[in-house]
Amino acid sequence: MASAVSFPPANVQMLQGRSCHGHAAFGSCSAVPRTGPRVRSTAVRVSSEQEAAAAVRAPSGRSIEECEADAVAGRFPAPPPLVRPKAPEGTPRIRPLDMEKRPRRNRKSPALRAAFQETTISPANLVLPLFIHEGEEDAPIGAMPGCFRLGWRHGLLDEVYKARDVGVNGFVLFPKIPDALKSQSGDEAYNDNGLVPRTIRLLKDKFPDIVVYTDVALDPYSSDGHDGIVREDGVIMNDETVYQLCKQAVSQARAGADVVSPSDMMDGRVGAIRAALDAEGFHDVSIMSYTAKYASSFYGPFREALDSNPRFGDKKTYQMNPANYREALLETAADEAEGADILLVKPGLPYLDIIRLLRDNSALPIAAYQVSGEYSMIKAAGALKMIDEEKVMMESLMCLRRAGADIILTYFARQAATVLCGMRSK
Ligand code: PBG
């Protein structure tokens, strides 16, 4: 069999016998056709038919040609001798266990393991969160190696271009807002010419086929660093905040956002945002609700990235208690009733039970957010050579899928998609 590998998309490679090895076992890379600029496809012939045949030898040591000649002449191979490979010295000699069921039978070869793999992951399942700022330069984020605050006009476009090249077509934007534009009521959040709406317009103009997700919450715009408006006694005001969030979501929709994603955890915001979008004619803009967002310490590196730590207190009066499970069902019921299109669980890996809970209790698509702290832990342990970064990255993403996530928001999106496409990740 001649194997013509076209490049890109490199996923073709995975259909050509590599599927039993390495990362290709993670499933198919279904890079979506793109409309933007792209590298031209060049077919490379990796091996001729003869070379491939010569390289393969039967267990008897004869070449494929000799085997074929025998078969044509009617000489078929005798059944293989019953070989009993030698066990090491000292192995106890015992009678085999009397067992009907041996689950290991279905794991005995790469082909069988591939055939029975229950979960797959592809770049289409991945959404890449991106940090943006007004600057021209990309600024590295100390606590998140490999992540940058990207300049909205250059670095961002470059990153999106590279991600699309490996099949990632979903992006979520997080802005770093200059202190001078922050206020207690967070009004910059709905400035139609603010950083986020401006960036959405630029992105959709350059890459019309991508999916732009936005974050709906006041924290990047709040001088208090909270997701809502803070009253003088420290209470986060629910309904007044929802009023601001509606204006923010509409402003993002006006700029061309495909999916607005309230991450604030105020009560009633999904229904209010739905009504606000519809009133402005944005019936087709989806809502991805952060349904079960926990008050987690895994967000630390993110808050450093955006300089968005709460000025005082914590977020425990709106984000959920990490000890709670049933409460996620209340949030699920509310978000479904209010018209959410996608339900999100956050963080990811420590909350697999919650992902499964939502998966089993809703027919809506489920998103999982592998948050900054999860990313940084894998990066740090990998850099210290305590774990194999790439393998742990792929396993953690597969586990999120197995738990029931349709899509995964992850800072690893581009790196993982690169691996899925059979290319080197570094
Ligand atoms: C805030 C928001 C946070 C994250 C996404 N949106 C932080 C927070 O709630 O304090 C965290 C993402 C991450 O840690 O990767 N609206």
Boltz pocket constraint, residues with backbone or C-beta under 6 A from the ligand:
constraints:
  - pocket:
      binder: B
      contacts: [[A, 215], [A, 216], [A, 217], [A, 218], [A, 219], [A, 227], [A, 263], [A, 264], [A, 298], [A, 299], [A, 300], [A, 301], [A, 302], [A, 303], [A, 308], [A, 315], [A, 370], [A, 371], [A, 372], [A, 373]]
      max_distance: 6.0
